[in-house]
């Protein structure tokens, strides 16, 4: 009889403690998950910023490449010329052209 009451009390206490722990755990989990979501959102934001910056840089690089290609194709521009020269110092492209 006494043992039964003791076990019942223990079970009730255990149940209460477990419920309390679950409640606390849920609270902490809620806070942690919201905090984690905040971090994830900020990381995503930073990532998006970096992506846009990289995209802009990519565009700039493409523009630079286009400019360089234009200058290379333009034989009259001496500043960025990669064509070869013959022995007299004339450009071979020029020689072929004229």
Secondary structure, 3 states (H helix, E strand, C coil): CHHHHHHHHHHHHHHHHHHHHHHHHHHHHHHHHHHHHHHHHHHHHHHHHHHHHHHHHHHHHHHHHHHHHHHHHCCCCCCCCCCCECCCCCEHHHHHHC
